[in-house]
Amino acid sequence: MTTASVDVDTARRDYAALVDRGLSLDITRGKPSPQQLDLADGLLTLPGDGATKAEDGTDVRNYGGLKGLPELRRIFAGPLQVPAEQLLAAGNSSLELMHDAVVQALLSKLPGAERRWADEPTLKFLAPVPGYDRHFALTERFGIELVPVPMTDQGPDMDAVETLVAEDAAVKGIWCVPKYSNPTGVTFSDDVVKRLATMTTAAPDFRIFWDNAYAVHHLTDDEPALADILALATEAGNADRVFVFGSTSKITYAGAGVGFFGASEANLAWWIGNIGKRTIGPDKVNQLRHAHFLKDEDGVRAHMRKHAEIIGPKFEAVDRILTEELSDLASWTKPTGGYFVSLTVPEGTAKEVVRLAKEAGVALTPAGATHPYGDDPADAVIRIAPTFPKLAEVEEAVRALAVCVRLAVAQRG
Ligand code: PMP
């Protein structure tokens, strides 16, 4: 990226013309489009008349079964890289499982812990940046201090991570979106996964929050492999280090899918012991209809290809328009999966770009949202979420965004 100069008068004129158009567009949140949701409408008539039994004879209409239905856990064991017997199918959201994991660790001593997290004088989590704002908000809410570490194109900067976890026993966790990361699209390299699984941590109860939200969300046939962190950690004697999360929110219905939690046997015993006080069991009717609808791992794969056909062109449009409009001023990620593009504009302009876009009727995720406490020190990262709007709207929004970047840079001089 260069910092080419921009003619202020041209930038002002283009921006005034943009405002005159009175747009109303939104590329803020990573939501599936209605067309993507339509793909799963087979769910609406499942499990179907009289289908009340799971494969093991469980009546799904009744209480019980804290681990969830085996047939659904088997389907997601491969994609989430957790043996089916160590994978739980739960409620409708993985974020709530991450929330529960933090709360339970605060209140009940984790396997390997000296004390409950609530009894620790200070708690810290590592936050690879740019990252997912809801992760950061969750830990911020409980007073857990977030320590930013840079994301590279291989995953978190492991030299920084290894030093921080080795030196400070207050560092209890790290947030990771290992595949098609939110918002950079990066998939962690084998070396990064191995180092996370084997590194020395000062805290005996350190946990990797492995949020594999985009495990099967490929946009192309070029699917990067992700190393199996639970297997690597187990092999290294660190089986309890890993909490795996995932969900079908962006496979079937967002907010009406199924969330998953995977971990070592000791962690699962801890989890079930705690969660059994909170619920008598998950919604197994929803789990059964998901198992019938998706059928097996190949069924998931075939379904995700249909998603890629819908959203692939939107990602291509973002890249094409940014290339046409902003090659001289900005850089951006070219993800081959997931839900986001991360745009890096010249330092000190991201907030102004978002403000200008809002004035012109284009809603963008607030600048800084990709960093702990909403503070991007370089004020340079903007997250683009192209899945929800129609293709023509994505194109219009990204062209408008480019006009705003040019003006923000011109004004800065
Ligand atoms: N993790 C990541 C990385 C996400 O991007 C999202 C949705 N934006 C979630 C979790 C939320 O997942 P769920 O719907 O399962 O709570």
Residues whose N, C-alpha, C, O or C-beta is under 5 A from the ligand:
A	BS01	PMP	G30 N92 S93 S94 L95 E96 Y132 V177 N182 D211 A213 S247 S249 G255
